[in-house]
Amino acid sequence: MAKKLVEEATEVAIEAVRGERRCLKSESADLLYHLVVIWNAMGIKPSDVWGEMKRRERLLGIAEKLPKRLIRN
């Protein structure tokens, strides 16, 4: 599952560099699908991930790169 996720992430990056919006949307859907499959296998609900994103936003706002020391809290 993890290998497939990496493959899909690579395809998303390639389409983003190429500027192919239609292909980027399609590959992004594939990436999200495989990410959700991994979450499910690990017992993680999407709401758990969204909760973590909200926690980070409260701490730091939306930033391109978050300091790792703050994320681990």
Backbone as a printed PyTorch tensor [residue, N CA C, xyz], in Angstrom:
tensor([[[  0.8250,  -1.1960,   0.0000],
         [  0.0000,   0.0000,   0.0000],
         [  0.8680,   1.2590,   0.0000]],

        [[  1.9210,   1.2360,   0.7940],
         [  2.7820,   2.4110,   0.8780],
         [  3.5060,   2.6620,  -0.4440]],

        [[  3.9180,   1.6000,  -1.1070],
         [  4.5780,   1.7630,  -2.4090],
         [  3.6260,   2.3950,  -3.4230]],

        [[  2.3660,   1.9710,  -3.3980],
         [  1.3720,   2.5390,  -4.3150],
         [  1.1570,   4.0190,  -4.0050]],

        [[  1.1490,   4.3710,  -2.7300],
         [  0.9850,   5.7700,  -2.3340],
         [  2.1380,   6.6180,  -2.8720]],

        [[  3.3510,   6.1070,  -2.7610],
         [  4.5250,   6.8260,  -3.2820],
         [  4.4200,   6.9810,  -4.7930]],

        [[  3.9940,   5.9290,  -5.4670],
         [  3.8180,   5.9840,  -6.9220],
         [  2.8200,   7.0780,  -7.3040]],

        [[  1.6930,   7.1090,  -6.6110],
         [  0.6690,   8.1140,  -6.9170],
         [  1.1650,   9.5320,  -6.5960]],

        [[  1.8950,   9.6810,  -5.5050],
         [  2.4380,  11.0010,  -5.1480],
         [  3.4100,  11.4840,  -6.2230]],

        [[  4.2040,  10.5690,  -6.7540],
         [  5.1370,  10.9140,  -7.8270],
         [  4.3760,  11.3760,  -9.0660]],

        [[  3.3020,  10.6590,  -9.3900],
         [  2.5080,  11.0420, -10.5610],
         [  1.8540,  12.4100, -10.3650]],

        [[  1.4160,  12.7100,  -9.1500],
         [  0.8610,  14.0370,  -8.8630],
         [  1.9260,  15.1090,  -9.0870]],

        [[  3.1210,  14.8630,  -8.5670],
         [  4.2040,  15.8380,  -8.7240],
         [  4.5520,  16.0550, -10.1910]],

        [[  4.6090,  14.9970, -10.9470],
         [  4.9320,  15.1110, -12.3790],
         [  3.8890,  15.9500, -13.1020]],

        [[  2.6080,  15.6730, -12.8520],
         [  1.5520,  16.4280, -13.5240],
         [  1.5420,  17.8880, -13.0790]],

        [[  1.9000,  18.1470, -11.8340],
         [  1.9770,  19.5330, -11.3620],
         [  3.0880,  20.2830, -12.0900]],

        [[  4.2350,  19.6400, -12.2470],
         [  5.3560,  20.2600, -12.9640],
         [  4.9870,  20.4900, -14.4220]],

        [[  4.2930,  19.5380, -15.0120],
         [  3.8800,  19.6610, -16.4170],
         [  2.7680,  20.6810, -16.6010]],

        [[  2.0800,  21.0300, -15.5210],
         [  0.9860,  21.9980, -15.6170],
         [ -0.2780,  21.4110, -16.2160]],

        [[ -0.4090,  20.1040, -16.1330],
         [ -1.5610,  19.4060, -16.7030],
         [ -2.6830,  19.3460, -15.6670]],

        [[ -3.5690,  20.3430, -15.6800],
         [ -4.6240,  20.4350, -14.6670],
         [ -5.5560,  19.2220, -14.6580]],

        [[ -6.0100,  18.7950, -15.8110],
         [ -6.9330,  17.6560, -15.8760],
         [ -6.2720,  16.4020, -15.3120]],

        [[ -5.0480,  16.1480, -15.7390],
         [ -4.3230,  14.9750, -15.2520],
         [ -3.9900,  15.1100, -13.7670]],

        [[ -3.6840,  16.3310, -13.3410],
         [ -3.3810,  16.5600, -11.9310],
         [ -4.5930,  16.2490, -11.0580]],

        [[ -5.7780,  16.6380, -11.5050],
         [ -6.9890,  16.3250, -10.7420],
         [ -7.1840,  14.8150, -10.6400]],

        [[ -7.0110,  14.1240, -11.7380],
         [ -7.1880,  12.6720, -11.7540],
         [ -6.1640,  11.9720, -10.8640]],

        [[ -4.9110,  12.3500, -10.9940],
         [ -3.8560,  11.7360, -10.1790],
         [ -4.0320,  12.0860,  -8.7030]],

        [[ -4.5070,  13.2870,  -8.4200],
         [ -4.7530,  13.6810,  -7.0290],
         [ -5.8340,  12.8100,  -6.4040]],

        [[ -6.8690,  12.5020,  -7.1710],
         [ -7.9160,  11.6180,  -6.6750],
         [ -7.3410,  10.2380,  -6.3720]],

        [[ -6.4670,   9.7440,  -7.2470],
         [ -5.8140,   8.4520,  -7.0000],
         [ -4.9940,   8.5030,  -5.7150]],

        [[ -4.2430,   9.5850,  -5.5440],
         [ -3.4060,   9.7390,  -4.3560],
         [ -4.2540,   9.7540,  -3.0870]],

        [[ -5.3080,  10.5320,  -3.1030],
         [ -6.1770,  10.6050,  -1.9240],
         [ -6.8270,   9.2590,  -1.6290]],

        [[ -7.2380,   8.5590,  -2.6700],
         [ -7.8430,   7.2460,  -2.4850],
         [ -6.8720,   6.3030,  -1.7600]],

        [[ -5.6390,   6.2410,  -2.2500],
         [ -4.6670,   5.3260,  -1.6540],
         [ -4.2630,   5.7730,  -0.2540]],

        [[ -4.2670,   7.0630,   0.0000],
         [ -4.0000,   7.5560,   1.3450],
         [ -5.0960,   7.1100,   2.3030]],

        [[ -6.3420,   7.2240,   1.8790],
         [ -7.4620,   6.7910,   2.7170],
         [ -7.4050,   5.2770,   2.9500]],

        [[ -6.9880,   4.5180,   1.9550],
         [ -6.8380,   3.0630,   2.1260],
         [ -5.8210,   2.7750,   3.2330]],

        [[ -4.7030,   3.4860,   3.2160],
         [ -3.6790,   3.2910,   4.2560],
         [ -4.2180,   3.7170,   5.6180]],

        [[ -4.9000,   4.8660,   5.6780],
         [ -5.4910,   5.2900,   6.9630],
         [ -6.4000,   4.2010,   7.5020]],

        [[ -7.2530,   3.6710,   6.6430],
         [ -8.1980,   2.6420,   7.0560],
         [ -7.4710,   1.4140,   7.6000]],

        [[ -6.4250,   0.9940,   6.9100],
         [ -5.6530,  -0.1720,   7.3440],
         [ -4.9940,   0.0630,   8.7070]],

        [[ -4.6720,   1.3310,   8.9910],
         [ -4.0110,   1.6810,  10.2430],
         [ -4.9980,   2.1210,  11.3320]],

        [[ -6.2780,   2.0830,  11.0120],
         [ -7.2890,   2.4670,  11.9960],
         [ -7.3930,   3.9640,  12.2210]],

        [[ -7.0330,   4.7390,  11.2090],
         [ -7.0940,   6.2030,  11.3030],
         [ -8.2890,   6.6910,  10.5100]],

        [[ -9.1060,   7.5300,  11.1380],
         [-10.2630,   8.1080,  10.4640],
         [ -9.8620,   9.4540,   9.8450]],

        [[-10.4550,   9.8000,   8.7080],
         [-10.1660,  11.1190,   8.1390],
         [-10.3810,  12.2430,   9.1550]],

        [[-11.3660,  12.1110,  10.0260],
         [-11.6120,  13.1500,  11.0360],
         [-10.4190,  13.3080,  11.9820]],

        [[ -9.6600,  12.2190,  12.2070],
         [ -8.4440,  12.3160,  13.0240],
         [ -7.4120,  13.2070,  12.3490]],

        [[ -7.2770,  13.0340,  11.0430],
         [ -6.2960,  13.8270,  10.2810],
         [ -6.7430,  15.2880,  10.2230]],

        [[ -8.0320,  15.5230,   9.9650],
         [ -8.5280,  16.8990,   9.9060],
         [ -8.3560,  17.5660,  11.2700]],

        [[ -8.5490,  16.8150,  12.3460],
         [ -8.3300,  17.3690,  13.6820],
         [ -6.8960,  17.8060,  13.8860]],

        [[ -5.9620,  17.0050,  13.4000],
         [ -4.5410,  17.3770,  13.4910],
         [ -4.2530,  18.6230,  12.6620]],

        [[ -4.8560,  18.7090,  11.4860],
         [ -4.6480,  19.9000,  10.6550],
         [ -5.2050,  21.1470,  11.3480]],

        [[ -6.3570,  21.0180,  11.9700],
         [ -6.9330,  22.1550,  12.7050],
         [ -6.0410,  22.5580,  13.8630]],

        [[ -5.4730,  21.5660,  14.5700],
         [ -4.5560,  21.8660,  15.6790],
         [ -3.3580,  22.6690,  15.1740]],

        [[ -2.7890,  22.2560,  14.0620],
         [ -1.6340,  22.9700,  13.5040],
         [ -2.0160,  24.3850,  13.0750]],

        [[ -3.1870,  24.5260,  12.4830],
         [ -3.6220,  25.8530,  12.0490],
         [ -3.7960,  26.7760,  13.2470]],

        [[ -4.3560,  26.2460,  14.3250],
         [ -4.5140,  27.0690,  15.5430],
         [ -3.1650,  27.5240,  16.0670]],

        [[ -2.1850,  26.6340,  16.0070],
         [ -0.8580,  26.9670,  16.5230],
         [ -0.1030,  27.9250,  15.6140]],

        [[ -0.1700,  27.6710,  14.3200],
         [  0.7470,  28.3400,  13.4020],
         [  0.0910,  29.0130,  12.2150]],

        [[ -1.1830,  28.7940,  12.0030],
         [ -1.7890,  29.2440,  10.7580],
         [ -1.3560,  28.3060,   9.6440]],

        [[ -1.8010,  28.5790,   8.4680],
         [ -1.3880,  27.7660,   7.3350],
         [ -0.0480,  28.3050,   6.8510]],

        [[  0.9380,  27.4470,   6.8440],
         [  2.2880,  27.8530,   6.4450],
         [  2.8390,  26.8300,   5.4600]],

        [[  3.7310,  27.2810,   4.6250],
         [  4.3240,  26.3640,   3.6410],
         [  5.1010,  25.2560,   4.3350]],

        [[  5.8790,  25.6290,   5.3420],
         [  6.6550,  24.6390,   6.0910],
         [  6.5030,  24.9450,   7.5700]],

        [[  6.0510,  23.9630,   8.3080],
         [  5.8550,  24.1330,   9.7350],
         [  7.0880,  23.6570,  10.4900]],

        [[  7.4750,  24.3810,  11.5550],
         [  8.6060,  23.9150,  12.3510],
         [  8.2900,  22.5510,  12.9730]],

        [[  9.1420,  21.5970,  12.7730],
         [  8.8900,  20.2250,  13.2350],
         [  8.7520,  20.1560,  14.7590]],

        [[  9.4460,  21.0000,  15.4980],
         [  9.3650,  20.9540,  16.9540],
         [  7.9570,  21.3060,  17.4360]],

        [[  7.2330,  22.1210,  16.6950],
         [  5.8770,  22.4900,  17.0850],
         [  4.8520,  21.4450,  16.6520]],

        [[  5.1190,  20.7570,  15.5730],
         [  4.1910,  19.7610,  15.0580],
         [  4.1300,  18.5520,  15.9860]],

        [[  5.2260,  18.1920,  16.5920],
         [  5.2980,  16.9810,  17.4090],
         [  4.6050,  17.1280,  18.7570]],

        [[  4.2360,  18.3030,  19.1470],
         [  3.5860,  18.4990,  20.4570],
         [  2.2440,  17.8450,  20.5350]]])
